[in-house]
Amino acid sequence: MKTVLVIGASGFIGRQLSNALLAAGYAVRCLAREVAKVEDLARAGCEVMPGDISDLAAVQRAVAAVEAVYISIHTLSAQPGSAANQRFMDIEKTGVQNVITACRAGGVRRVVYITSLGTSPEAPSEWLRERWHTEQLLLTSGLDATVIRPGFIVGVGGGGFDGVVNQARLPVGSRMGGDRPRMRTIAVDDLVYYLVGVLDDPRTYGQGYDVGNDYVLSIKQLIETIAAMLARRPALLPPPTPASPPAPAPERRGSPPEGAMEGFRDSLQVDMNGDPLPIRTLLPRPLRSWPAAAEHALASN
């Protein structure tokens, strides 16, 4: 039985991925900063190890005797244990470099890294630019690496989807209710299908893939769709000006890494379309449309 390490298993994607890997017959080890948050995964059969991706020793312990590693982390949120002067993407870069170092030392070759649509060295968003550079660290590391780039992930528990649902329920919705950015959507179970599907496919080594269905929508359109499904009619106020957008939810809940708010603001000006056709050729599957994915998620809540 192949043992797979999931870094970030307590997060929305990491938890779904861990359960899917168990169902597919893999042994799953989880690296989590807060073990209490993954007690459900431990009960399901995952081996849980405490630790942070920024701690090389913890990553080395977690990588020992595994055959593949998934990296699923969110550096816009507060990161305990990081240096006070670190910018938010420095944390992710350091973590990915720790994984590369640990995998090289431990003889682990397979790594799958989840980032986001829109990464580019010329992107106007620091978050997207620096995520591209971090992707390159992995893709040029000599390891058998694959990068998966989703856009707007549809599923209860995902910060973006939950935020849209909350806005649709309000009499007046204002949070980011404009025509930009436009984002390609993907149901969380379709994303997990791709993540599990690339694991043992050598054709995906050294490649990055955009993933999503054929719906590319603004947040205003996302809110309006959900509101119609809930039989609500919220009044959507104009979006805030670029100089004063609302703070992202992770920042309101804790102390964010330096630059996280600016990175979040800038990303709101970038359309996230991508090209999902290459991975569809390798892993054909009828994907849920945005309306079908939204209805499925609401029914499961």
QUIGIGI-V860570 format. One line per field, one symbol per residue. psi: psi as a letter, one per 40 degrees, with the letter a starting at -180 (. if undefined). A space follows every 50 residues. Layout:
# QUIGIGI-V860570
psi = ???
This chain:
# QUIGIGI-V860570
psi = hhhhhhhfeeiddddddddddddeeihhhhhhdhddefdddddeeihhhi iidehddddddddheieihhhgigeeihgieiidehideddddddddddd dddddefhdhhhhhbiiehieeiehddddddddddddddeeeigihhhgi bhhhihehddddddddddeidhhehffaeiihhhihiddddddddddedf hddeheihhhiiaehhiidddddddddddefigihhiiiiidefiihidd deeahiiheddddddddeehhgcageddddddghhhihidddddddddde .
